[in-house]
Amino acid sequence: MGVAAPAKPGLNLPPAAGTDRPESPPEQLAEATGKATGPLRITLALAGRVLANGLRAALSVLFERKIPVKMMRYLIALLALAGVVVSILALHVHYSTTAEPCSINDKWDCGIVNHSRFAEIAHIPVAAIGIAGYLALAGLALARRRILVTVAAIVGLGFALYLTHIEKDVLMVWCLYCVISQGIIALTTVLALGWVAADRIGRKHASDRV
């Protein structure tokens, strides 16, 4: 019987085929998005375009000032309406008993999140609260109530961060609709803060000319 040769020190062998490696969150999201089909893929594409345009608008307002302050209310209202659509989809999942297209794998399952005990507050679905909140944001923005829009957006962002904690640390399952909504409210908050700041700067410059 021969004696096996000792392994050479410092030799890093590649992992054996089939060895599992934990996926990072971006990889999980990419996998979930790649497996999405039909209406969900269309929803994700539209949501991605809205979020990208909203981020571009926020950066333009805060750093380049290429967007007139008067247009901010329409941008915020548009984002809020996108939030309404996403919240309606989440509400549909809440009341549905069938498999949903956003239930993709064990890490991304809207059904688990929207059917959990955290999906309601005082027997009111969280998605329904989201619909009401986004409608209020749209109305306040169109009415040019900058301060109220900013306060409401910050409150909504805080609530969204709480829900993110529930998904990440308690349920350990993510809901695509919820993640999209969290992105929308974050951008809305940035735009609202930029709206208030730009208005204050504009008023200051106008008073300096007098």
LUMVO-839654 format. One record per residue (C-alpha): x, y, z; residue number from 1. Coordinates in steps of 0.5 Angstrom, whole numbers. Layout:
REM LUMVO-839654
     x     y     z   k
     X     Y     Z NUM
...
END
This chain:
REM LUMVO-839654
     x     y     z   k
     0     0     0   1
     3     7    -2   2
     3    13     2   3
     0    19     0   4
     4    25    -2   5
     3    31     3   6
     0    37     0   7
     4    43    -1   8
     4    48     3   9
     1    55     1  10
    -3    51    -5  11
   -10    54    -6  12
   -14    49    -9  13
   -21    51   -13  14
   -27    49    -9  15
   -30    42   -11  16
   -35    42   -17  17
   -42    43   -14  18
   -40    46    -7  19
   -45    51    -5  20
   -43    58    -4  21
   -48    63     0  22
   -50    68    -5  23
   -49    76    -4  24
   -56    80    -4  25
   -54    83   -11  26
   -54    76   -13  27
   -60    74   -10  28
   -64    80   -13  29
   -61    79   -20  30
   -63    72   -20  31
   -70    74   -18  32
   -71    79   -23  33
   -68    74   -28  34
   -73    69   -26  35
   -79    74   -27  36
   -84    73   -32  37
   -90    76   -36  38
   -93    82   -32  39
   -88    82   -26  40
   -82    83   -31  41
   -86    89   -34  42
   -87    92   -27  43
   -80    91   -26  44
   -78    94   -32  45
   -83   100   -31  46
   -81   101   -24  47
   -73   101   -26  48
   -75   106   -31  49
   -79   111   -26  50
   -73   110   -20  51
   -68   111   -25  52
   -71   118   -28  53
   -73   120   -21  54
   -66   119   -18  55
   -63   123   -24  56
   -68   128   -23  57
   -66   128   -15  58
   -59   129   -17  59
   -60   135   -22  60
   -64   139   -17  61
   -59   138   -12  62
   -53   139   -16  63
   -54   142   -23  64
   -61   145   -22  65
   -63   144   -29  66
   -70   142   -27  67
   -75   148   -25  68
   -77   148   -18  69
   -84   149   -21  70
   -83   142   -24  71
   -82   138   -17  72
   -89   138   -15  73
   -90   134   -22  74
   -84   129   -21  75
   -86   128   -14  76
   -94   126   -16  77
   -91   122   -21  78
   -87   118   -16  79
   -93   117   -11  80
   -97   115   -17  81
   -92   109   -18  82
   -92   108   -11  83
  -100   107   -11  84
   -99   102   -17  85
   -94    98   -13  86
   -98    98    -7  87
  -104    96   -11  88
  -100    90   -13  89
   -98    88    -6  90
  -105    89    -4  91
  -107    84    -9  92
  -102    79    -6  93
  -105    80     1  94
  -112    78    -1  95
  -110    72    -6  96
  -109    65    -5  97
  -106    63   -11  98
   -99    63   -13  99
   -96    70   -15 100
   -91    71   -20 101
   -87    75   -15 102
   -86    69   -11 103
   -80    67   -14 104
   -75    63    -9 105
   -74    62    -2 106
   -71    69    -1 107
   -76    73    -6 108
   -83    71    -4 109
   -88    76    -4 110
   -94    72    -1 111
   -90    70     5 112
   -89    77     7 113
   -96    80     5 114
   -99    74     9 115
   -95    74    15 116
   -97    77    21 117
   -93    84    20 118
   -98    85    14 119
  -103    88    18 120
  -104    94    23 121
  -110    94    27 122
  -113    89    21 123
  -111    94    16 124
  -107    91    11 125
  -100    95    10 126
  -101    95     3 127
  -107    99     4 128
  -104   104     8 129
   -99   105     3 130
  -104   107    -2 131
  -107   112     2 132
  -100   115     4 133
   -98   115    -3 134
  -105   119    -5 135
  -104   124     0 136
   -97   125    -2 137
   -99   126    -9 138
  -105   131    -7 139
  -100   135    -2 140
   -95   135    -8 141
  -100   138   -13 142
  -102   143    -8 143
   -95   146    -7 144
   -95   144     0 145
   -87   143     1 146
   -86   142     8 147
   -92   137     9 148
   -90   133     3 149
   -83   133     6 150
   -85   131    13 151
   -90   126    10 152
   -84   123     6 153
   -80   122    12 154
   -85   119    16 155
   -86   114    10 156
   -79   113     9 157
   -78   111    17 158
   -84   106    16 159
   -81   103    10 160
   -74   102    14 161
   -78    99    19 162
   -81    94    14 163
   -74    93    11 164
   -72    91    18 165
   -78    86    19 166
   -76    83    12 167
   -69    82    13 168
   -68    80    20 169
   -75    77    22 170
   -78    74    16 171
   -71    73    12 172
   -75    74     6 173
   -76    79     1 174
   -82    82    -3 175
   -80    85   -10 176
   -86    90    -9 177
   -84    92    -2 178
   -77    93    -5 179
   -79    97   -10 180
   -84   101    -6 181
   -78   103    -1 182
   -74   105    -7 183
   -80   110    -9 184
   -81   113    -2 185
   -73   114    -1 186
   -73   118    -8 187
   -79   122    -6 188
   -76   124     0 189
   -70   126    -3 190
   -74   130    -8 191
   -78   133    -3 192
   -72   136     1 193
   -69   138    -5 194
   -75   142    -7 195
   -75   145     0 196
   -68   147    -1 197
   -69   150    -8 198
   -75   154    -6 199
   -71   157     0 200
   -65   158    -4 201
   -69   162    -9 202
   -73   166    -4 203
   -66   168    -1 204
   -63   170    -8 205
   -69   174   -10 206
   -69   178    -3 207
   -62   179    -4 208
   -63   183   -11 209
   -68   187    -8 210
END
